[in-house]
Amino acid sequence: MQFDYTYIYLFGLKIFEPITILTNFIIGLVCLYSFYQIFKTKSSLAFYWSMFFLLIGISSTIGSVGHGTHHQFGLQFFNVVLFFMNAVSLIAIYYCYKAAYSSTTNNKSNTKLNYFVIGWISTLLLISIWLNNFLIIKIHAGIVLTYSLIAHLVSHKKQEQGSGWIAAGILVSFLSIVTHSIKLSMHDWFNHKDISHIIMAISLIVIYKGVKLKITKYSPENVSGSFVSTTVN
């Protein structure tokens, strides 16, 4: 992780990258609200999306610890924080895949495929720990996001409500990656990390709007009890 050494002192502690921590918490709050609102709809699709938001929020919050402490507590502590941040993010990506797959197959389950994906994710995590490099996780996250984008663009063409918003939100999320990669910064205290976090928060809000529209038809008041499923496959 590349550091930008802006810092403040709080209660005698040196807190690095305070604006980055703040923007991480903004993402966390957006995700927490989205989780709460979506989880209230009792369907498997709503469960997948709610878990995606919850885990992204947790990952972002863990990332705040890494940004704030840097190496003050030693490299091992920092690496553990980095591991958990990426591990939680990887699980969130799994639920992103499950939500997209569920949408395109009308909630049909493929047990063998599910086991394969879970096994593959576990393997990626072990490889990343062994190599001490999480680039492979980021690459696969990009692949899953691309799959989800295509799936929701196809659904949008079929006039599936909410899919267009979800696809738009994913496209916005790619802008955050570009911003971070080219290090587009306005100031040392509002650098490429902070800008990319704000863009990510916006993308999550757009995705949330789409998800809310999409899961409306699965809500208990809109469908018969036999169609609503809380089973996670």
N, C-alpha and C positions, 0 to 999 in steps of 0.2 A: 504493500500500500504506500503510495506516495503521499508525503505529508506537506502541508502548508503551515508554517509555524506562526500562526496567529494564536494568541492565548490570553486568558484572563486569570486572575486569582480569585477564588471563591472559598471562603472559610479556610484560608490558608493553603488551599490546594491549587495547583496549577492545572487549569482546564484548557486543553488545546482545542482549536477549531470550534469556538462556541457557536458561530453561525451555522456551521455544518451540523452540529448537534441539534440546533433549533430546527433546521429544515428536515432532519431525520425524524424529529418528534412530530412535525407537521404531517409527514407521511404516516407515522404511527397513529395519529389521531384520525386521519381520513380513513385508514384501514379499520380502526376499532369501530368507528361509526358505521362503516359499510358492513362489517361483520355482524353487528347487532341488528341492523335493519334487514339484512338478507336472511339471517339465521331464523328469523321469526316465521318465514315461509317453510312449511314442512314438506320439502321434496328433496330428492337426492341431488337434483341440479343445484338447488339453493344451498345444500350442504357443501357441495364441491366449491362453489364460489365463495361461500362464507369462510371456509377454511383457507382458501387462497388469500383472501384479504387479511385474515387473522395472522397467518404465518408471515406474510410480507411485512405486516406491522411489527411483529416480534423480531424479525430479522433486522429491520431498520433500527429498532430500539437497541438491539445488541450491537449493531454497527456504531451507534453513538458512543458506546463504551470504548470501542477501539479508537475512534477519532479523538475522544476526550482524554484518554490516558496515554496514547502513543506507546512508548517503551518505558514509561516511568516505573512500571511494576515488573519489568523484565520481559525478555523476548518470548519466554515460554507462556507467560500470561497472555500476551498479545496474540500469540498463535492459537491459543485455546479459544479466545474470543472470536478470532477470524474463522476458525473451524465451525463454531456453533452458528455464526452468522450465515455462512455459506451452506451449512447443512440444513438449517431451517428454510433458507431460500430455495434449496433444491427440492425439499418436500412441498413447498408452495407451488413450484413449477409442476410437480406431479398433479396437484389438484387443478391447476390451469389446464393441463392435458385432459384430465378426467371430465372437466366441465365442457370442453370443446367436443370431446368424443361423445359425451352424453347427449349433447345438443344435436349432433349430426346423425345419431343412431336412435333418436327418440327414447333415450334412457335404457336401451338394450345393453346387456353386459356381456363381455367376453372374458371369462375367467382366465383362460390361458394367456391372453394378451395382458391382462392386469398383472399376473404373476411375472411375466417377462419384463414389463416396465418397472415393477418394484425391484426385481433382481438387477436390472440394468442400473437403476438409480443407486442401489446399494454398492454395486461394483464401482460406479463413478466416484462415489464418496471415498471408498477404500483406496482407489488409485490416487485421488487427490491428496489424501493424507500421506500416502507413501512418497509421492513426488513433492509434497509440500507446495503444490501449485494448483490454484483453483480456476485456472483459465479454462480447463476442460468443462467445468461446470457452467461457466458463463457461455461457452459455445453451445452447449446443449440447451441451456435456457433460451438462447436465441432461436434454436431450432424449434423448440416447443412453441414459442411465441409466434413464429412464422406459421407453424401448423394451425395454431389457434386463429391467427389472422385469416388464413385461407378458408378455414372452416366457417368462420362467421361472415366472410364476404360471400361465400356460396349461400349461406342461410339468408343473408340480406337480399340476394337476388331472388330468393324464393319468398320474399316479403315476410320473413320471420321477424316479428317485432323485437327490437332491442339489439339485434345482431349488428346493425350498421353502427350504432354507438360503441359497441364493444370493439369492433374492427377499427374504428376511429381512435379509440383510446390506446389500442396496441400500437397503431402508427405513431401516435404522439410519444409513446414510451421509447420508440426507436430514436426519436429526436434527443432524448436524454442521453442515450448511449453516444450519439454523435457529438453532443456538447461536451461530454466528459472526455471523449477520445481526442478531440482537437483542442481541449483545454481552453474553451471559450470563457473568459473571465472579465468581469467589470472592475474588480478591485481585489486586493489581497483579502479583504474582509467579506467579499462576495464573489468567490471564485467559481471555477467550473464545477466543483462538487455541489456548491450551493444552488447554482442555476439548474444543474441536472436533477437535483432533488425536487426543486419547485416544479419542473416540467413533469417529473414522475408523479408528483402529487396531483397535478392536473389530469394526467393520463388515467390515474386511478379513479378520479371523480367521474370522468367520462365513461370509463368501463362500468363503474357502479350504476350510473344512470341506465346504461344498456341492460345490465343484469336485472335491475328492478323491473324494467319493461318486459324482459324475457320470462322471468319467473312468475309474472302476474297470472298467467294462465294455469300455473300449477298450484295456486293458492287454494286453500280449502273452500273458500266461498265461491270460487269460479269453476271448480271441477268436482266430480263425485268422489266420495271417499275411497272408492276402489282404485281410482287412478293416481291418487296422491301416495307417494312412497317415501318413507324415511329410511329405507334400507340402503346402506352403502355397500356397493359391489366393487 
